[in-house]
C-alpha cells in the first residue's frame, strides 16, 4: 500500500510539473523557516559537548542583595566566591557544584620572543571539569590539590595551543598569561561560544588570581556564577528546596549587618537560564513558549493556505479517477486518507529539502543566526552537526511536515471525498 502511495505521488508530480514545483518549493521554504526557529532554541537548551548534561543543569548566574539602609533598592549581579561557597558548595543532593567566573574575559597570552595573541579567559574551580565534559586531546585538567594550592596552571584549547606553540602536544610547557607565567596542564578541543556556561579558550584556577577578592557589598557580591549538576532532573524540586534553606540560613548571618540575599526563584534549569538576562527580573518561560507557538502557527498557516489551493487544483484534474474508485467501492474515508497520504509523501520529501537548507544556512550564517546579546567574547558562534542535529531535530521536522500536510490537504481531500460518484464520473467537482 505504501509503495502504491509513492508511485501515485511521483506520478502526480510528473503530470503537473509547475504546480508540483511550486508546492515543493513552498513546503520546503515553510519547513526551512520553522526549523531555523527550532535550531535557534535548540542551541540554547539541547545537550552538546562540553554541556552534554544540560538536562541535569541548574544555574545561578545572578542574584540580588538588599540592605535595610537602602530602602527598596537592591544590588544586582553575580555573587562572590564567599557567597557561592556558603550557599551552594554545602548542598548535599546534587552530584556536583562548580563555581566559575561569570564570563570569559579577553586577555593577552604569549611565549617569549613571539607576538601575543588574544584569548578568552575563564577562571574556575576544579569541579568545573566534572560538571562539564570537555574532550581532552593532551594532558588533563587541574585537580583539587592544584586548585587549593593556587598553582598557576591552565587548560587551553587546540587553537590556542597551535597559535602559541604550533602543536597540541604541549602539556607541561609554559606561557605568559597577561604577563604572568602559567604552565599548560591540558589541551581540549575548541568550544563553541554557544556553550555559554563552559565557553573559554583558556581556563585557570581562580585561586591563582585575585578573583576571590574582586567583590562589592561587603564581599557578598562579586564576579562568580554557579552551575549545579543534579543526579537526575527529577531532583530539581528537592535541590531548589535545599538551596532555599541554605539561603535562609545564610541570611541569618547577613541580617546582623542588615543584608539579605534574594534569588528570585533561582537556580534555573537550562531553558529558563537561556532567557535570563537580568539579575532583578525573573524570566517568564510560559510567555517565551507562547511566543514561539505563535511564530510556528504563522509559519505553518500562511503557506498552508497557499498550498491548499494548489492541492485543490491538482484534485480537480483527478475528479474522474476519484469517481471511478468510488464506483468500485472505495469509501469516502479511504479516498480522503489516500489523498492525504499521497500529499504527505510529497510534503516529507520537500520537508527534508527544507531541513537540509536550514542546516546549510545555519553553517553559513551562524554569526548572524546565533548572535549572542551582551557577549564579551572575541569569537563568533560556531556550530557543528553535534550542536545542530539531534534526534529531536528530525522529530520536529517530521511533526511540522505532518501538521503542514494536514492543514494544506485536509480540506481539499475532505471536499474531494464528498463529491458524489455521478458528478465525479462526469468530471464535476460539485
C-alpha positions as CSV (number, residue, x, y, z in Angstrom):
1,X,0.0,0.0,0.0
2,X,2.8,2.4,0.9
3,X,4.6,1.6,-2.3
4,X,1.4,2.4,-4.2
5,X,1.2,5.8,-2.5
6,X,4.7,6.5,-3.5
7,X,4.1,5.6,-7.1
8,X,0.9,7.7,-7.2
9,X,2.6,10.7,-5.5
10,X,5.5,10.6,-8.0
11,X,3.1,10.3,-10.9
12,X,1.2,13.4,-9.8
13,X,4.5,15.3,-9.5
14,X,5.4,14.4,-13.1
15,X,1.9,15.1,-14.6
16,X,1.8,18.7,-13.2
17,X,5.4,19.8,-13.0
18,X,4.7,23.6,-12.5
19,X,2.2,23.2,-9.7
20,X,4.4,20.4,-8.2
21,X,7.5,22.6,-8.2
22,X,5.7,25.5,-6.5
23,X,4.2,23.1,-3.9
24,X,7.5,21.5,-3.1
25,X,9.2,24.9,-3.0
26,X,6.5,26.4,-0.7
27,X,6.7,23.4,1.6
28,X,10.5,23.4,1.7
29,X,10.5,27.2,2.5
30,X,8.0,26.8,5.3
31,X,10.0,23.9,6.9
32,X,13.2,25.9,6.3
33,X,11.9,28.9,8.3
34,X,10.3,26.8,11.1
35,X,13.5,24.7,11.6
36,X,15.6,27.8,11.8
37,X,13.4,28.9,14.8
38,X,13.7,25.4,16.2
39,X,17.5,25.4,15.9
40,X,17.8,28.9,17.5
41,X,16.1,27.5,20.5
42,X,17.8,24.1,20.5
43,X,21.3,25.5,20.6
44,X,20.3,27.1,23.9
45,X,18.8,24.0,25.6
46,X,19.9,20.9,23.7
47,X,22.9,19.0,25.0
48,X,26.3,19.1,23.3
49,X,29.8,18.8,24.5
50,X,31.0,20.2,26.8
51,X,27.5,20.9,28.1
52,X,26.2,17.4,27.4
53,X,24.4,17.3,30.8
54,X,22.1,20.3,30.2
55,X,19.0,18.3,31.1
56,X,20.6,18.0,34.6
57,X,21.9,21.5,35.0
58,X,20.7,24.1,37.4
59,X,22.2,27.6,37.1
60,X,22.7,30.6,39.5
61,X,24.2,33.2,37.2
62,X,22.9,36.3,39.1
63,X,21.3,37.2,42.4
64,X,20.3,40.3,44.3
65,X,21.2,41.7,47.7
66,X,19.3,44.2,49.7
67,X,20.2,46.2,52.8
68,X,17.9,47.8,55.3
69,X,19.7,51.1,54.8
70,X,19.0,51.1,51.1
71,X,15.2,51.2,51.4
72,X,13.6,49.3,48.5
73,X,16.8,49.3,46.4
74,X,18.9,46.2,45.6
75,X,22.3,45.5,44.2
76,X,22.1,43.0,41.4
77,X,24.7,40.9,39.6
78,X,27.0,37.8,40.1
79,X,27.9,36.6,43.5
80,X,31.3,36.5,45.3
81,X,33.3,33.3,46.0
82,X,32.4,33.6,49.6
83,X,28.6,33.7,48.9
84,X,28.9,30.8,46.3
85,X,30.7,28.6,48.8
86,X,28.4,29.3,51.7
87,X,25.1,28.9,49.7
88,X,25.9,26.2,47.2
89,X,29.0,24.2,48.0
90,X,27.3,23.0,51.1
91,X,24.5,21.3,49.1
92,X,24.2,17.6,49.6
93,X,21.7,16.5,47.0
94,X,23.5,17.4,43.7
95,X,26.2,15.3,42.1
96,X,28.5,18.3,41.8
97,X,28.6,22.1,42.2
98,X,31.1,24.3,40.3
99,X,32.0,27.9,40.9
100,X,33.4,29.8,38.0
101,X,33.7,33.4,36.6
102,X,30.5,34.6,35.0
103,X,32.1,35.5,31.7
104,X,35.2,34.8,29.6
105,X,37.4,37.9,29.6
106,X,39.7,38.8,26.7
107,X,43.3,38.5,27.9
108,X,46.8,38.5,26.1
109,X,48.7,35.3,26.0
110,X,52.3,34.8,24.7
111,X,55.5,33.0,24.8
112,X,59.0,34.6,24.9
113,X,60.2,36.2,21.6
114,X,56.8,35.8,20.0
115,X,53.8,38.2,19.5
116,X,50.9,38.0,21.9
117,X,47.6,36.5,20.9
118,X,44.3,37.5,22.4
119,X,42.4,34.7,24.2
120,X,39.1,34.4,26.1
121,X,40.0,33.5,29.7
122,X,37.7,31.9,32.3
123,X,38.5,31.2,35.9
124,X,37.1,28.1,37.5
125,X,37.4,25.6,40.4
126,X,38.5,22.0,40.0
127,X,34.9,20.7,40.0
128,X,34.3,22.6,36.7
129,X,35.9,19.6,34.9
130,X,33.4,17.2,36.5
131,X,30.3,19.2,35.7
132,X,31.3,20.0,32.0
133,X,32.5,17.2,29.7
134,X,35.4,18.6,27.8
135,X,37.3,16.4,25.3
136,X,41.0,16.4,26.2
137,X,43.5,15.7,23.4
138,X,46.6,16.2,25.6
139,X,47.2,16.3,29.3
140,X,44.5,16.5,31.9
141,X,42.5,19.1,34.0
142,X,43.9,20.6,37.2
143,X,42.8,18.7,40.3
144,X,41.6,19.7,43.7
145,X,45.1,19.8,45.2
146,X,46.4,22.0,42.4
147,X,43.4,24.3,42.8
148,X,43.6,24.6,46.6
149,X,47.3,25.4,46.2
150,X,46.6,28.2,43.8
151,X,49.2,26.9,41.3
152,X,49.5,28.8,38.0
153,X,48.3,26.1,35.6
154,X,46.0,26.3,32.7
155,X,43.9,24.2,30.3
156,X,43.9,25.6,26.8
157,X,42.1,24.8,23.5
158,X,43.7,23.3,20.5
159,X,43.6,26.6,18.6
160,X,45.4,28.4,21.4
161,X,48.0,25.7,21.6
162,X,48.7,25.9,17.9
163,X,48.8,29.7,18.0
164,X,51.3,29.7,20.9
165,X,53.3,26.6,20.3
166,X,52.5,25.3,16.8
167,X,51.3,22.0,18.3
168,X,48.7,20.4,20.6
169,X,51.2,18.2,22.4
170,X,52.1,20.9,24.9
171,X,51.2,19.8,28.4
172,X,53.9,20.9,30.8
173,X,55.1,23.8,28.7
174,X,54.9,27.4,30.0
175,X,53.5,30.6,28.6
176,X,52.7,34.1,29.8
177,X,49.0,34.9,30.6
178,X,48.6,38.6,31.0
179,X,52.4,38.7,31.6
180,X,52.2,36.1,34.4
181,X,53.8,32.7,33.9
182,X,51.4,29.7,33.6
183,X,52.0,26.0,32.9
184,X,49.8,24.1,30.5
185,X,48.0,21.2,32.3
186,X,45.9,20.0,29.4
187,X,44.6,20.8,25.9
188,X,40.9,20.4,24.9
189,X,39.0,20.6,21.7
190,X,37.8,24.0,20.8
191,X,34.5,25.1,22.4
192,X,31.7,26.9,20.7
193,X,30.6,30.2,22.3
194,X,27.1,28.7,22.2
195,X,28.2,26.6,25.3
196,X,27.7,29.8,27.2
197,X,28.5,28.4,30.7
198,X,31.5,26.4,29.8
199,X,33.0,28.5,27.0
200,X,36.5,29.8,27.1
201,X,39.8,29.4,25.3
202,X,42.0,29.2,28.4
203,X,40.8,28.1,31.9
204,X,42.7,28.7,35.1
205,X,42.1,28.2,38.8
206,X,40.5,31.3,40.3
207,X,42.8,30.7,43.3
208,X,45.8,31.6,41.1
209,X,44.5,35.2,40.8
210,X,42.8,37.9,42.9
211,X,39.3,36.9,41.6
212,X,38.2,35.9,45.1
213,X,38.8,39.5,46.3
214,X,37.0,41.1,43.3
215,X,33.9,41.9,45.3
216,X,31.4,44.5,46.5
217,X,28.6,44.8,49.1
218,X,30.9,43.7,51.9
219,X,32.3,40.7,49.9
220,X,28.8,39.2,49.3
221,X,28.7,40.1,45.5
222,X,31.4,39.5,43.0
223,X,32.1,38.0,39.6
224,X,31.2,34.4,40.1
225,X,28.4,32.1,39.0
226,X,27.4,28.6,39.9
227,X,26.2,25.5,37.9
228,X,24.7,22.6,39.8
229,X,24.8,19.1,38.3
230,X,21.8,17.1,39.6
231,X,21.9,13.3,39.7
232,X,18.6,13.4,37.9
233,X,16.3,16.1,36.7
234,X,13.6,14.7,39.0
235,X,15.8,16.1,41.9
236,X,15.3,19.7,40.7
237,X,12.5,20.4,43.2
238,X,14.4,18.9,46.2
239,X,17.5,20.9,45.2
240,X,15.5,24.1,44.9
241,X,14.2,23.5,48.5
242,X,17.8,22.8,49.7
243,X,19.0,26.0,48.1
244,X,16.3,28.0,49.7
245,X,17.1,26.5,53.1
246,X,20.8,27.4,52.6
247,X,19.8,31.0,51.6
248,X,17.7,31.4,54.7
249,X,20.5,30.1,56.9
250,X,23.0,32.4,55.3
251,X,20.6,35.4,55.6
252,X,20.5,34.9,59.3
253,X,24.2,35.7,59.3
254,X,23.9,38.6,56.9
255,X,21.0,40.1,58.9
256,X,23.5,41.2,61.5
257,X,24.7,43.8,59.0
258,X,21.3,44.5,57.5
259,X,21.8,42.4,54.3
260,X,19.5,39.9,52.6
261,X,20.2,37.7,49.6
262,X,17.4,37.4,47.0
263,X,17.4,34.6,44.5
264,X,14.2,35.3,42.5
265,X,13.4,31.5,42.3
266,X,16.9,30.6,41.3
267,X,18.5,28.2,40.5
268,X,17.1,28.0,36.9
269,X,17.1,25.0,34.6
270,X,18.7,25.3,31.2
271,X,15.5,26.5,29.4
272,X,14.9,29.3,32.0
273,X,18.6,30.2,32.2
274,X,18.7,30.6,28.4
275,X,16.3,33.6,28.6
276,X,17.7,35.0,31.9
277,X,19.3,38.4,31.1
278,X,18.8,40.5,34.3
279,X,19.5,39.7,37.9
280,X,16.5,41.6,39.2
281,X,13.9,40.1,36.8
282,X,12.7,36.5,36.8
283,X,12.3,35.2,33.2
284,X,8.8,34.3,32.0
285,X,9.2,30.8,30.4
286,X,5.5,30.5,29.6
287,X,5.4,33.8,27.7
288,X,8.5,32.7,25.8
289,X,6.8,29.4,24.9
290,X,3.7,31.2,23.8
291,X,5.7,33.5,21.5
292,X,7.4,30.5,19.8
293,X,4.0,28.8,19.3
294,X,2.6,32.0,17.7
295,X,5.6,32.1,15.4
296,X,5.1,28.4,14.5
297,X,1.4,28.9,13.8
298,X,2.1,31.9,11.5
299,X,4.8,30.0,9.6
300,X,2.5,27.0,9.2
301,X,-0.8,28.7,8.5
302,X,0.3,31.2,5.8
303,X,2.0,28.6,3.5
304,X,-0.8,26.0,4.2
305,X,-3.4,28.4,2.8
306,X,-1.5,28.8,-0.4
307,X,-0.6,25.1,-0.7
308,X,-4.2,24.2,-0.1
309,X,-5.3,26.0,-3.2
310,X,-2.7,24.1,-5.2
311,X,-3.8,20.8,-3.8
312,X,-7.4,21.7,-4.7
313,X,-6.2,22.4,-8.3
314,X,-4.5,19.0,-8.6
315,X,-7.6,17.2,-7.3
316,X,-9.8,18.9,-9.9
317,X,-7.8,17.1,-12.6
318,X,-8.3,13.8,-10.7
319,X,-12.0,14.0,-10.1
320,X,-12.8,11.3,-12.7
321,X,-10.3,9.0,-11.1
322,X,-11.9,9.6,-7.7
323,X,-15.3,8.8,-9.2
324,X,-14.1,5.5,-10.7
325,X,-12.6,4.5,-7.3
326,X,-15.7,5.4,-5.5
327,X,-17.8,3.4,-8.0
328,X,-15.6,0.4,-7.4
329,X,-16.2,0.5,-3.6
330,X,-13.8,2.9,-2.1
331,X,-15.3,4.7,0.9
332,X,-15.1,8.5,1.5
333,X,-12.7,7.9,4.4
334,X,-10.5,5.7,2.2
335,X,-10.3,8.3,-0.5
336,X,-9.6,11.1,1.9
337,X,-6.9,9.0,3.6
338,X,-5.3,8.2,0.3
339,X,-5.2,11.8,-0.9
340,X,-3.7,12.9,2.5
341,X,-1.1,10.1,2.4
342,X,0.0,10.9,-1.2
343,X,0.3,14.5,-0.2
344,X,2.2,13.6,3.0
345,X,4.9,11.8,0.9
346,X,5.5,14.9,-1.2
347,X,5.4,17.1,2.0
348,X,8.0,14.9,3.8
349,X,10.3,15.0,0.7
350,X,10.0,18.7,0.5
351,X,10.4,19.0,4.3
352,X,13.7,17.1,4.1
353,X,14.9,19.6,1.5
354,X,13.9,22.4,3.8
355,X,15.7,20.8,6.7
356,X,18.8,20.4,4.6
357,X,18.8,24.0,3.6
358,X,18.2,25.2,7.2
359,X,21.3,23.3,8.3
360,X,23.4,24.7,5.5
361,X,22.1,28.2,6.3
362,X,22.9,27.7,9.9
363,X,26.5,26.8,9.0
364,X,26.9,29.7,6.6
365,X,25.1,32.4,8.6
366,X,26.0,31.2,12.1
367,X,27.3,34.6,13.2
368,X,24.0,36.2,12.2
369,X,21.6,33.5,13.2
370,X,23.1,32.7,16.6
371,X,24.4,36.1,17.6
372,X,24.6,36.4,21.4
373,X,23.4,39.5,23.2
374,X,25.9,41.1,25.6
375,X,28.7,38.7,24.6
376,X,32.2,39.7,25.7
377,X,34.0,37.1,23.7
378,X,36.2,37.5,20.7
379,X,34.8,34.7,18.6
380,X,31.6,34.4,16.7
381,X,29.3,31.4,17.4
382,X,30.4,28.2,15.7
383,X,28.1,25.3,15.0
384,X,28.7,21.7,14.2
385,X,26.5,18.7,13.5
386,X,26.6,17.7,17.1
387,X,25.1,21.1,18.0
388,X,22.6,21.4,15.2
389,X,21.4,17.9,14.7
390,X,19.7,15.9,17.4
391,X,17.1,13.1,17.3
392,X,14.6,15.8,18.3
393,X,15.6,17.9,15.3
394,X,14.3,15.2,12.9
395,X,11.2,14.6,15.1
396,X,10.4,18.3,15.0
397,X,10.8,18.3,11.2
398,X,8.6,15.3,10.8
399,X,6.0,16.7,13.1
400,X,5.8,20.0,11.3
401,X,5.6,18.2,7.9
402,X,2.7,16.2,9.2
403,X,0.9,19.3,10.5
404,X,1.5,21.3,7.3
405,X,0.2,18.4,5.3
406,X,-3.0,18.2,7.3
407,X,-3.5,21.9,7.0
408,X,-2.8,22.1,3.3
409,X,-4.5,18.9,2.1
410,X,-7.1,18.1,4.8
411,X,-9.9,20.4,3.5
412,X,-9.3,19.7,-0.2
413,X,-9.2,15.9,0.5
414,X,-12.5,16.2,2.5
415,X,-14.2,18.1,-0.3
416,X,-13.0,15.7,-2.9
417,X,-14.2,12.7,-0.9
418,X,-17.6,14.3,-0.5
419,X,-18.1,14.7,-4.3
420,X,-20.9,12.4,-5.5
421,X,-20.0,9.4,-7.7
422,X,-22.1,10.6,-10.6
423,X,-20.7,14.1,-10.6
424,X,-17.1,12.8,-10.2
425,X,-17.5,10.4,-13.1
426,X,-18.8,13.3,-15.2
427,X,-15.7,15.4,-14.3
428,X,-17.7,17.7,-12.0
429,X,-16.4,18.7,-8.5
430,X,-19.9,19.6,-7.1
